[in-house]
Amino acid sequence: MYRVMLQFEESGPGVTGEWASGATARKTYREWIGLYAAKDSAVVVQLVEETDGVRRTLRRWTAQGEVVAAGELAN
């Protein structure tokens, strides 16, 4: 399962979407950056993969830039 999490400030309230498809989650992650993060420097967007109850952050975007986990696709 993949989750995209949008927080309006670090450690603040947010919105989460869940998808079985990594491609759909990645597309949503990029869309949310364009819709929200590009306009508000406090926004944090994360793409998380969960397997067997273990969460792994694949991508994290903040105003300081994007962090991409080792092994994650370049796009």
PyMOL commands that place a pseudoatom at each C-alpha (Angstrom):
pseudoatom trace, name=CA, resn=MET, resi=1, chain=A, elem=C, hetatm=0, pos=[0.000, 0.000, 0.000]
pseudoatom trace, name=CA, resn=TYR, resi=2, chain=A, elem=C, hetatm=0, pos=[1.125, 3.535, -0.745]
pseudoatom trace, name=CA, resn=ARG, resi=3, chain=A, elem=C, hetatm=0, pos=[0.195, 6.686, 1.117]
pseudoatom trace, name=CA, resn=VAL, resi=4, chain=A, elem=C, hetatm=0, pos=[0.588, 10.313, 0.199]
pseudoatom trace, name=CA, resn=MET, resi=5, chain=A, elem=C, hetatm=0, pos=[0.483, 12.621, 3.190]
pseudoatom trace, name=CA, resn=LEU, resi=6, chain=A, elem=C, hetatm=0, pos=[0.030, 16.368, 3.005]
pseudoatom trace, name=CA, resn=GLN, resi=7, chain=A, elem=C, hetatm=0, pos=[0.624, 18.477, 6.104]
pseudoatom trace, name=CA, resn=PHE, resi=8, chain=A, elem=C, hetatm=0, pos=[0.022, 22.191, 6.150]
pseudoatom trace, name=CA, resn=GLU, resi=9, chain=A, elem=C, hetatm=0, pos=[2.870, 22.639, 8.637]
pseudoatom trace, name=CA, resn=GLU, resi=10, chain=A, elem=C, hetatm=0, pos=[5.590, 20.353, 10.014]
pseudoatom trace, name=CA, resn=SER, resi=11, chain=A, elem=C, hetatm=0, pos=[4.005, 17.914, 12.517]
pseudoatom trace, name=CA, resn=GLY, resi=12, chain=A, elem=C, hetatm=0, pos=[0.641, 19.591, 11.964]
pseudoatom trace, name=CA, resn=PRO, resi=13, chain=A, elem=C, hetatm=0, pos=[-2.749, 18.377, 10.761]
pseudoatom trace, name=CA, resn=GLY, resi=14, chain=A, elem=C, hetatm=0, pos=[-2.988, 16.983, 7.308]
pseudoatom trace, name=CA, resn=VAL, resi=15, chain=A, elem=C, hetatm=0, pos=[-4.650, 14.846, 4.685]
pseudoatom trace, name=CA, resn=THR, resi=16, chain=A, elem=C, hetatm=0, pos=[-3.751, 11.278, 3.704]
pseudoatom trace, name=CA, resn=GLY, resi=17, chain=A, elem=C, hetatm=0, pos=[-4.676, 9.300, 0.598]
pseudoatom trace, name=CA, resn=GLU, resi=18, chain=A, elem=C, hetatm=0, pos=[-4.062, 5.558, 0.138]
pseudoatom trace, name=CA, resn=TRP, resi=19, chain=A, elem=C, hetatm=0, pos=[-3.527, 3.589, -3.064]
pseudoatom trace, name=CA, resn=ALA, resi=20, chain=A, elem=C, hetatm=0, pos=[-2.589, 0.056, -4.015]
pseudoatom trace, name=CA, resn=SER, resi=21, chain=A, elem=C, hetatm=0, pos=[-0.816, 1.401, -7.106]
pseudoatom trace, name=CA, resn=GLY, resi=22, chain=A, elem=C, hetatm=0, pos=[2.573, 3.041, -6.660]
pseudoatom trace, name=CA, resn=ALA, resi=23, chain=A, elem=C, hetatm=0, pos=[2.129, 4.846, -9.984]
pseudoatom trace, name=CA, resn=THR, resi=24, chain=A, elem=C, hetatm=0, pos=[-1.133, 6.446, -8.809]
pseudoatom trace, name=CA, resn=ALA, resi=25, chain=A, elem=C, hetatm=0, pos=[0.415, 7.456, -5.481]
pseudoatom trace, name=CA, resn=ARG, resi=26, chain=A, elem=C, hetatm=0, pos=[3.472, 8.992, -7.210]
pseudoatom trace, name=CA, resn=LYS, resi=27, chain=A, elem=C, hetatm=0, pos=[1.221, 10.951, -9.579]
pseudoatom trace, name=CA, resn=THR, resi=28, chain=A, elem=C, hetatm=0, pos=[-0.819, 12.254, -6.641]
pseudoatom trace, name=CA, resn=TYR, resi=29, chain=A, elem=C, hetatm=0, pos=[2.374, 13.168, -4.759]
pseudoatom trace, name=CA, resn=ARG, resi=30, chain=A, elem=C, hetatm=0, pos=[3.532, 15.305, -7.705]
pseudoatom trace, name=CA, resn=GLU, resi=31, chain=A, elem=C, hetatm=0, pos=[0.081, 16.871, -8.106]
pseudoatom trace, name=CA, resn=TRP, resi=32, chain=A, elem=C, hetatm=0, pos=[-0.132, 17.801, -4.431]
pseudoatom trace, name=CA, resn=ILE, resi=33, chain=A, elem=C, hetatm=0, pos=[3.275, 19.470, -4.594]
pseudoatom trace, name=CA, resn=GLY, resi=34, chain=A, elem=C, hetatm=0, pos=[2.049, 21.547, -7.531]
pseudoatom trace, name=CA, resn=LEU, resi=35, chain=A, elem=C, hetatm=0, pos=[-1.286, 22.398, -5.923]
pseudoatom trace, name=CA, resn=TYR, resi=36, chain=A, elem=C, hetatm=0, pos=[-0.205, 23.095, -2.353]
pseudoatom trace, name=CA, resn=ALA, resi=37, chain=A, elem=C, hetatm=0, pos=[3.509, 23.018, -1.641]
pseudoatom trace, name=CA, resn=ALA, resi=38, chain=A, elem=C, hetatm=0, pos=[4.558, 25.360, -4.431]
pseudoatom trace, name=CA, resn=LYS, resi=39, chain=A, elem=C, hetatm=0, pos=[2.296, 28.048, -2.923]
pseudoatom trace, name=CA, resn=ASP, resi=40, chain=A, elem=C, hetatm=0, pos=[2.990, 27.605, 0.802]
pseudoatom trace, name=CA, resn=SER, resi=41, chain=A, elem=C, hetatm=0, pos=[6.468, 27.179, 2.235]
pseudoatom trace, name=CA, resn=ALA, resi=42, chain=A, elem=C, hetatm=0, pos=[5.157, 25.445, 5.387]
pseudoatom trace, name=CA, resn=VAL, resi=43, chain=A, elem=C, hetatm=0, pos=[3.610, 22.502, 3.492]
pseudoatom trace, name=CA, resn=VAL, resi=44, chain=A, elem=C, hetatm=0, pos=[5.169, 19.031, 3.747]
pseudoatom trace, name=CA, resn=VAL, resi=45, chain=A, elem=C, hetatm=0, pos=[4.272, 16.264, 1.259]
pseudoatom trace, name=CA, resn=GLN, resi=46, chain=A, elem=C, hetatm=0, pos=[5.401, 12.664, 1.743]
pseudoatom trace, name=CA, resn=LEU, resi=47, chain=A, elem=C, hetatm=0, pos=[5.116, 9.465, -0.278]
pseudoatom trace, name=CA, resn=VAL, resi=48, chain=A, elem=C, hetatm=0, pos=[5.192, 6.411, 1.988]
pseudoatom trace, name=CA, resn=GLU, resi=49, chain=A, elem=C, hetatm=0, pos=[5.172, 2.704, 1.158]
pseudoatom trace, name=CA, resn=GLU, resi=50, chain=A, elem=C, hetatm=0, pos=[3.792, 0.280, 3.731]
pseudoatom trace, name=CA, resn=THR, resi=51, chain=A, elem=C, hetatm=0, pos=[4.575, -3.430, 3.572]
pseudoatom trace, name=CA, resn=ASP, resi=52, chain=A, elem=C, hetatm=0, pos=[3.678, -5.866, 6.358]
pseudoatom trace, name=CA, resn=GLY, resi=53, chain=A, elem=C, hetatm=0, pos=[3.005, -2.976, 8.744]
pseudoatom trace, name=CA, resn=VAL, resi=54, chain=A, elem=C, hetatm=0, pos=[6.405, -1.361, 8.130]
pseudoatom trace, name=CA, resn=ARG, resi=55, chain=A, elem=C, hetatm=0, pos=[6.366, 2.168, 6.705]
pseudoatom trace, name=CA, resn=ARG, resi=56, chain=A, elem=C, hetatm=0, pos=[9.159, 3.486, 4.511]
pseudoatom trace, name=CA, resn=THR, resi=57, chain=A, elem=C, hetatm=0, pos=[9.251, 7.109, 3.345]
pseudoatom trace, name=CA, resn=LEU, resi=58, chain=A, elem=C, hetatm=0, pos=[10.109, 7.071, -0.363]
pseudoatom trace, name=CA, resn=ARG, resi=59, chain=A, elem=C, hetatm=0, pos=[9.942, 10.828, -0.995]
pseudoatom trace, name=CA, resn=ARG, resi=60, chain=A, elem=C, hetatm=0, pos=[9.553, 13.905, 1.177]
pseudoatom trace, name=CA, resn=TRP, resi=61, chain=A, elem=C, hetatm=0, pos=[9.097, 17.434, -0.144]
pseudoatom trace, name=CA, resn=THR, resi=62, chain=A, elem=C, hetatm=0, pos=[9.498, 20.628, 1.870]
pseudoatom trace, name=CA, resn=ALA, resi=63, chain=A, elem=C, hetatm=0, pos=[10.326, 24.194, 0.906]
pseudoatom trace, name=CA, resn=GLN, resi=64, chain=A, elem=C, hetatm=0, pos=[14.002, 23.260, 1.387]
pseudoatom trace, name=CA, resn=GLY, resi=65, chain=A, elem=C, hetatm=0, pos=[13.755, 20.655, -1.369]
pseudoatom trace, name=CA, resn=GLU, resi=66, chain=A, elem=C, hetatm=0, pos=[12.992, 17.001, -1.943]
pseudoatom trace, name=CA, resn=VAL, resi=67, chain=A, elem=C, hetatm=0, pos=[14.594, 14.006, -0.244]
pseudoatom trace, name=CA, resn=VAL, resi=68, chain=A, elem=C, hetatm=0, pos=[14.404, 10.758, -2.204]
pseudoatom trace, name=CA, resn=ALA, resi=69, chain=A, elem=C, hetatm=0, pos=[15.115, 7.381, -0.549]
pseudoatom trace, name=CA, resn=ALA, resi=70, chain=A, elem=C, hetatm=0, pos=[17.870, 5.193, -1.932]
pseudoatom trace, name=CA, resn=GLY, resi=71, chain=A, elem=C, hetatm=0, pos=[16.464, 2.882, -4.579]
pseudoatom trace, name=CA, resn=GLU, resi=72, chain=A, elem=C, hetatm=0, pos=[13.414, 5.061, -5.289]
pseudoatom trace, name=CA, resn=LEU, resi=73, chain=A, elem=C, hetatm=0, pos=[12.747, 5.943, -8.918]
pseudoatom trace, name=CA, resn=ALA, resi=74, chain=A, elem=C, hetatm=0, pos=[14.334, 9.195, -10.079]
pseudoatom trace, name=CA, resn=ASN, resi=75, chain=A, elem=C, hetatm=0, pos=[10.989, 10.554, -11.331]
for i in range(1, 75): cmd.bond("trace and resi %d" % i, "trace and resi %d" % (i + 1))
show_as sticks, trace
zoom trace
